[in-house]
Amino acid sequence: MSKKGYSKEEREQVGRDLLTVGLEMLSQRGLKGTTLQDILQAVGISKPFFYGNYYTSLAELVIHIINYEITLLLREVQQSVENQEMSLEEIIHHFLDMVTHSRQHHFFVMTQEEEMWVYKHLSPEEFETYQQGQARFYEQVLALWQIPQDKCTPKELGNLILSVILIYNSAARSLPFFFPEELERTAKAQATALSRYLASLADTDE
């Protein structure tokens, strides 16, 4: 099939493939181990076709992949909330475990180095839009967990969660004074404490 022969539906499918294939590659290889050419080759399109129809750079694609990932994460949160057998503390702990051990769950959570790379490739306006999207995500998570924003704001929730994730993901390279052999136990203890704290803030009928 020639590039000129792509129908509207086929172009839309390629757009979806860029997100799903890109997310899978980033979740397993990270940004340093993934090139734009890797993603395009797996999807089966050329750079000119990519630039002419979809995004202007790998950084822009990464941002769209993260936005796509947010919809998947919200679906996971929704499903766990609907699980009648789990307490809210267990639901929150499950989410923290999922994003901390993101590779095992095929999610892409950036390290400190990766955050800086993306930040440097965004304009101030693009960064502001990205931050607004992140805040909306945490606002939706708070609503699903029935935690009032006067007890925990979306941005505060984001900082609390990222503080656990970034230490776990970045300690080996960016935090030399951490003991790497104890990172797993440290993350588990942090997730347990944070889950208990957040669950205590929820408005429940119990």
C-alpha positions in Angstrom: 0.0 0.0 0.0 1.5 3.4 -1.0 1.6 6.3 1.4 -0.7 8.3 -0.9 -3.2 5.4 -0.8 -3.9 5.6 2.9 -7.5 6.1 3.7 -8.7 8.3 6.6 -9.4 5.2 8.6 -5.9 3.8 7.9 -4.3 7.1 8.9 -6.2 7.1 12.1 -5.1 3.5 12.8 -1.5 4.5 12.2 -2.0 7.3 14.7 -3.3 4.8 17.3 -0.4 2.4 16.5 2.1 5.2 17.1 0.7 5.6 20.6 0.4 1.9 21.5 3.7 0.8 20.0 5.5 3.8 21.3 4.1 3.2 24.8 5.2 -0.5 24.8 8.7 0.5 23.6 9.1 3.3 26.1 7.8 1.2 29.0 10.4 -1.5 28.3 13.4 0.4 26.9 13.0 3.9 28.4 13.7 7.1 26.4 17.4 6.4 26.2 16.8 3.0 24.6 14.2 4.2 22.1 14.6 6.2 18.9 11.9 7.6 16.7 13.1 5.3 13.9 12.5 2.3 16.2 8.9 3.3 16.6 8.4 4.2 13.0 9.9 0.9 11.8 7.7 -1.1 14.1 4.6 0.8 12.9 5.7 0.6 9.3 5.8 4.2 8.2 8.6 6.6 7.1 9.9 9.7 8.7 8.5 12.0 6.0 5.1 10.4 6.4 5.3 10.8 10.2 6.3 14.4 10.1 3.8 15.2 7.3 0.8 13.7 9.1 1.3 13.3 12.8 4.0 15.0 15.0 6.9 17.4 14.7 9.4 15.5 17.0 9.9 12.5 19.2 9.3 14.8 22.2 5.8 15.7 20.9 5.0 12.0 20.3 6.2 11.2 23.9 3.8 13.8 25.3 0.9 12.3 23.4 1.9 8.8 24.5 1.8 10.0 28.1 -1.6 11.5 27.5 -2.8 8.3 26.0 -1.3 6.4 29.0 -3.3 8.6 31.3 -6.6 7.2 29.9 -5.3 3.6 30.5 -4.3 4.5 34.1 -7.7 6.0 34.8 -9.3 2.9 33.5 -7.2 0.8 35.8 -8.1 3.1 38.8 -11.8 2.8 37.8 -11.7 -1.0 37.6 -10.0 -1.3 41.0 -12.5 1.1 42.6 -15.3 -1.1 41.3 -13.7 -4.2 42.9 -15.8 -4.7 45.9 -13.3 -7.0 47.5 -10.6 -4.3 47.9 -10.5 -1.6 50.6 -9.5 1.9 49.5 -6.1 1.5 51.1 -5.6 -1.6 49.1 -6.8 0.1 45.9 -4.4 3.0 46.4 -1.5 0.6 47.2 -2.2 -1.3 44.0 -2.0 1.9 42.0 1.2 2.9 43.7 2.7 -0.5 43.1 1.6 -0.4 39.4 3.2 3.0 38.7 6.4 2.2 40.8 6.9 -1.1 39.0 5.7 0.4 35.7 7.7 -1.8 33.3 6.1 -4.9 34.7 2.7 -3.4 33.9 3.8 -2.0 30.5 3.5 1.6 31.6 6.0 4.4 31.0 6.9 6.4 34.1 9.7 8.8 33.5 12.9 8.9 35.5 14.4 12.2 36.6 16.7 12.2 33.6 13.8 11.5 31.2 11.7 14.2 32.8 14.5 16.7 32.2 14.9 15.6 28.5 11.2 16.1 27.9 11.2 19.4 29.8 14.1 20.7 27.6 12.2 19.9 24.4 9.0 21.6 25.4 8.2 25.3 25.0 6.8 27.1 28.1 3.4 26.9 26.7 3.6 23.2 25.9 5.0 22.5 29.4 2.1 24.5 31.0 -0.4 22.5 28.9 1.3 19.2 30.0 1.2 20.2 33.6 -2.5 21.1 33.4 -3.2 17.7 31.9 -1.3 16.0 34.8 -3.3 18.1 37.3 -6.6 17.0 35.7 -5.5 13.4 35.9 -4.8 13.6 39.6 -8.1 15.5 40.1 -9.9 12.6 38.5 -8.0 10.1 40.6 -9.0 12.0 43.8 -12.6 11.9 42.7 -12.5 8.2 42.1 -10.9 7.6 45.5 -13.5 10.0 47.0 -10.8 12.2 48.6 -11.9 15.9 48.9 -9.6 18.5 47.4 -9.7 20.5 50.6 -7.8 17.6 52.2 -5.5 16.9 49.3 -5.2 19.0 46.1 -4.5 17.3 42.7 -1.0 18.9 42.6 -0.3 17.7 46.1 -1.3 14.2 45.2 0.9 14.3 42.1 3.9 15.4 44.3 3.2 12.6 46.8 3.0 9.9 44.2 6.0 11.2 42.1 8.1 11.4 45.3 7.8 7.7 45.7 8.3 6.9 42.0 11.2 9.2 41.3 13.2 7.9 44.2 12.6 4.3 43.1 13.3 5.0 39.4 16.2 7.5 39.8 18.2 6.5 42.9 20.6 4.3 41.1 21.8 7.1 38.8 20.8 10.4 40.4 20.9 9.7 44.2 24.2 8.1 44.9 23.8 8.3 48.7 20.8 6.0 48.6 21.4 2.3 49.3 20.2 0.6 46.1 19.9 -2.8 47.7 17.1 -1.5 49.9 15.1 0.4 47.3 12.5 -2.3 46.9 11.8 -2.4 50.7 11.9 1.4 50.8 9.3 1.8 48.0 7.1 -0.7 49.7 7.2 1.1 53.0 6.6 4.4 51.3 3.6 3.0 49.3 2.1 1.5 52.5 2.4 4.7 54.5 1.1 6.9 51.6 -1.8 4.5 50.9 -2.8 4.6 54.6 -2.6 8.3 54.7 -4.6 9.0 51.6 -7.3 6.4 52.5 -7.7 8.3 55.8 -8.7 11.4 53.9 -11.5 9.9 51.9 -15.2 10.6 52.4 -16.7 7.2 52.9 -20.0 5.9 54.1 -18.3 3.5 56.6 
